[in-house]
């Protein structure tokens, strides 16, 4: 789990393009700790970004479901209204519905 990734993070932090300079043990520990903190922060930010994308997808699904629900309700209501109308009034309703914008 966490211990196996820390070794990898340390390996990522210890790679440098500059030649090694003699530094104190305290400075080395401080640099390693700072590097680990950056890695944890990066992981945290990535987790948040993934959560945001998941929420956006969920919102899209719910909006689509809402649109589908309203369309189904409207179709059901129109069928119910038509069942109660005389043929002449049903034809008038049909003409009126065809003139409405989608």
Secondary structure, 3 states (H helix, E strand, C coil): CHHHHHHHHHHHHHCCCCCCCCCCHHHHHHHHHHHHHHHHHHHHHHHHHHHHHHHHHHHHHHHHHHHHHHHHHHHHHHHHHHHHCCHHHHHHHHHHHHHCCC
